[in-house]
Amino acid sequence: MRLDTRQTLHMLLLLYNLLKSQGPQYFQETWVYLQSRRLASMSLLEIPRHRTRTYGDSYHVSVVRLWNSLHKDIRDSPTLGPFKVSLRKYLKKKKKKKKKKNKIKQKKKKKKKKKKKKRGGGGGVFF
């Protein structure tokens, strides 16, 4: 597992533990669920307001974005075991999709290079 994927996994595991009352009370109070009726049943968290990029990249803000991007079934896992399993599956699928997109981009770049070569460099001198 790549470092960024492991980092995401552990960030979300920590948040899951904090939300499911396995942490101090003051940590649980820092996370606010969205209050609209439609969204409350989805267990989405409110993204904290932030003005600086530094705070926007902090654990508090970035983990909420990650949490909200998870499928509802994963967020609503009853215990840590099923949450870990489904989270790892989700991250593997996400990784495969990312690889596939990168391959498509690389193929497009190769095609563009071939077209440029066929047309010529365009660096000739005309008299």
Secondary structure as UniProt FT lines:
FT   HELIX           3..19
FT   TURN            20..21
FT   HELIX           25..28
FT   TURN            29..30
FT   HELIX           37..40
FT   TURN            41..43
FT   HELIX           53..56
FT   HELIX           59..69
FT   HELIX           72..75
FT   HELIX           80..119
//
